[in-house]
Amino acid sequence: MSTTKNITRKGIYGVAVVLLAVVFYYLTIWVTPYYVQNKIASQRSPDVNTLRFAKRPSPENNRVVPLPNPDFLYSSINYDIKDSVLKITGKVPDSTYWSIAAYQSNTTNFFVANDSQADGNFEYYLAEEGSTSALLKDIPKEKIIYSPTASGLILFRYLISKAYPFNTLVDLQHSVKAEKLAE
């Protein structure tokens, strides 16, 4: 009889340990992206909807993105578009790779465009999903980026190549503007 009790007790403990491990696993997977995004955002510009320009990535300098590729020049915007629209404009290099990527607050990517989809200049309007802002009424649909969350990150990448002198790429990087539009 006591052997049956011990087996039952061990079985209950085993199920409890497995259940606890599964709960911890899913909780970690759900919480970690939000923690990472908030940690990165707090290390960047304290101002939301403001561009931050990175220097050429190196181990010594301050990084705008974690684990940057030294072949790229980066810029970023921590955005907050609650009850507003963010207009993002700039110049696109014609002979080297360029991209814009948007991430929601849990680091999930929801938008990407690159130099093959933009010619010379780009203009996008970032609005919260479901927005009925009158500002978007006359904007072509392909220029509107709908964000699933009110806050997140926009990341720009410029490939450092022989096609452009480094200073020219920096000028292109600094051509990007972000403007919060009010109704």
C-alpha positions in Angstrom: 0.0 0.0 0.0 2.8 2.4 0.9 4.5 1.6 -2.4 1.4 2.7 -4.3 1.3 6.0 -2.2 4.9 6.7 -3.1 4.4 6.0 -6.8 1.3 8.3 -6.7 3.1 11.0 -4.8 6.1 10.8 -7.3 3.6 11.0 -10.2 1.9 14.1 -8.8 5.3 15.8 -8.2 6.4 14.8 -11.7 3.3 16.3 -13.3 3.7 19.4 -11.1 7.3 19.9 -12.2 6.4 19.4 -15.9 3.5 21.8 -15.6 5.6 24.4 -13.9 8.3 24.0 -16.6 5.8 24.5 -19.4 4.3 27.6 -17.7 7.7 29.1 -17.1 8.7 28.3 -20.7 5.7 30.1 -22.3 5.9 33.0 -19.8 9.5 33.5 -20.8 8.8 33.4 -24.5 5.9 35.9 -24.1 7.7 38.3 -21.7 11.3 38.4 -23.2 10.5 40.3 -26.4 8.7 43.1 -24.6 11.6 43.3 -22.1 14.2 43.4 -24.9 12.3 46.1 -26.8 11.8 48.2 -23.7 15.5 47.8 -22.7 16.7 48.8 -26.2 14.3 51.8 -26.3 15.4 53.0 -22.9 19.1 53.0 -24.1 18.2 55.1 -27.2 16.9 58.6 -27.6 14.6 59.5 -24.7 12.4 61.3 -27.2 9.9 59.3 -29.1 9.3 60.0 -32.8 12.8 61.3 -33.1 15.5 59.9 -35.3 18.7 58.5 -33.9 21.7 58.1 -36.2 24.4 55.6 -35.6 28.0 55.9 -36.5 29.7 53.1 -38.3 29.3 50.1 -35.9 32.3 49.1 -33.9 32.9 47.4 -30.6 33.9 50.7 -29.0 31.0 53.0 -30.0 27.5 53.2 -28.8 25.2 50.8 -30.7 21.8 51.9 -32.0 20.9 48.2 -32.7 22.0 45.1 -30.9 24.7 43.0 -32.7 25.0 45.4 -35.7 26.6 44.3 -38.9 29.7 46.4 -39.6 28.8 46.6 -43.3 25.7 48.7 -42.5 25.0 52.2 -41.4 21.9 52.3 -39.1 19.2 54.8 -38.0 16.2 54.2 -35.8 13.0 55.9 -34.5 11.3 54.8 -31.3 7.7 55.7 -32.3 4.6 56.4 -30.3 1.6 57.0 -32.6 -1.3 56.8 -30.1 -3.9 59.1 -31.6 -1.5 60.5 -34.3 0.2 59.7 -37.6 3.9 59.8 -38.2 5.2 61.0 -41.6 8.6 59.5 -42.5 10.5 60.8 -45.5 14.0 60.6 -46.9 16.3 59.8 -49.8 17.1 56.3 -51.1 20.6 55.5 -52.4 20.4 54.3 -56.0 23.5 52.0 -56.2 23.6 50.3 -52.8 21.2 48.4 -50.5 18.8 50.4 -48.3 15.9 49.2 -46.2 13.2 50.3 -43.7 11.7 47.9 -41.2 9.0 48.4 -38.6 8.8 46.4 -35.4 5.9 46.4 -32.9 6.5 46.7 -29.2 7.2 42.9 -28.8 9.9 43.0 -31.5 7.7 41.4 -34.1 8.4 42.7 -37.6 5.3 43.9 -39.5 6.7 45.9 -42.4 9.8 45.9 -44.6 10.7 47.8 -47.8 14.0 48.2 -49.6 15.7 50.1 -52.4 14.1 48.0 -55.1 10.6 49.3 -53.9 11.5 53.0 -53.6 12.9 55.2 -56.3 15.0 58.2 -55.2 12.9 59.2 -52.3 10.5 57.5 -49.9 7.5 58.8 -48.0 5.5 56.6 -45.6 2.8 57.4 -43.1 2.8 55.3 -39.9 -0.6 54.9 -38.2 -2.1 52.6 -35.7 -4.1 49.7 -37.1 -7.7 50.6 -37.4 -7.0 54.3 -37.5 -9.7 56.5 -39.1 -7.6 59.6 -39.2 -8.7 62.2 -41.7 -5.0 62.8 -42.5 -4.8 59.4 -44.3 -7.8 60.1 -46.5 -5.9 61.3 -49.5 -2.7 59.2 -49.0 -2.2 56.3 -51.4 -2.6 53.0 -49.6 0.9 51.8 -50.5 2.4 54.7 -48.5 0.5 53.9 -45.3 2.1 51.5 -42.8 -0.4 50.2 -40.2 1.2 49.3 -36.9 -0.5 46.7 -34.7 0.8 48.5 -31.6 0.9 52.2 -30.7 4.7 52.0 -30.0 7.6 50.3 -31.5 10.7 50.8 -33.6 11.5 51.8 -37.2 15.0 50.7 -38.3 16.8 52.0 -41.4 19.8 50.2 -42.9 22.3 51.5 -45.5 24.8 49.1 -47.0 28.3 50.6 -46.9 29.7 49.9 -50.3 32.2 51.3 -52.9 29.3 52.8 -54.8 29.1 55.7 -52.3 31.7 57.4 -50.3 31.0 57.0 -46.6 30.2 60.7 -46.1 27.6 60.6 -48.9 25.9 57.7 -47.2 25.9 59.6 -43.9 24.2 62.5 -45.8 21.6 60.2 -47.1 21.1 58.7 -43.6 20.6 62.3 -42.2 18.1 63.1 -45.0 15.5 61.0 -43.2 12.8 63.1 -41.4 10.1 62.0 -39.0 7.1 64.4 -38.4 4.2 63.8 -36.1 1.1 65.0 -37.9 -1.8 66.5 -35.9 -5.4 66.6 -37.0 
